Amino acid sequence: MRNRWVKGAVAAALALSFAGGVVVVAQAQGDVIKARQDNRKEITRLGGREMRPLLEADGNLAELATRAERIAELNKQFATMFPPGSDKGNTLASPAIWTDRAGFDAANKASVDAALKMAELAKAGNRAALADQYKVMGSTCGACHQKYTTSDPFKK
């Protein structure tokens, strides 16, 4: 009788342990999806609402450079936020991120490089080239959204 009780307790402990592991994995995937969403929200805030006024003739170039560098940093982080299994849940991430990882990484690098170029131009005080580079940076975002999201959040 006692042997049967021990086996039952061990089986129950293993089942709970396994279920707990599934919950932890699901929670971790939910956390990475939330982190991706927060990352994109910050990019949108920096690149849209905060950068546009700085592109004006009297906009603060040092602030613009700081924001562009932050966008580059966020994009670098973003590339690391797609572990296996994080394609499930409340996400707009396209399966192409996992099936065409080299293409996704190249698209992400183009965004990083465009933001860094914008920071460089701002630091150099080259206002003439900033508006054009802002468009380049935006086009890298759009190109990535076209291929690597299931629904472009910027198209209403």
Secondary structure, DSSP 8 states (H G I E B T S, - for coil): -HHHHHHHHHHHHHHHHHHHHHHHHHHHHHHHHHHHHHHHHHHHIIIIIIHHHHTSTT--HHHHHHHHHHHHHHHHHHTT---TTTTSSS--B-THHHHTHHHHHHHHHHHHHHHHHHHHHHHTT-HHHHHHHHHHHHHHHHHHHHHHBSS-TT--
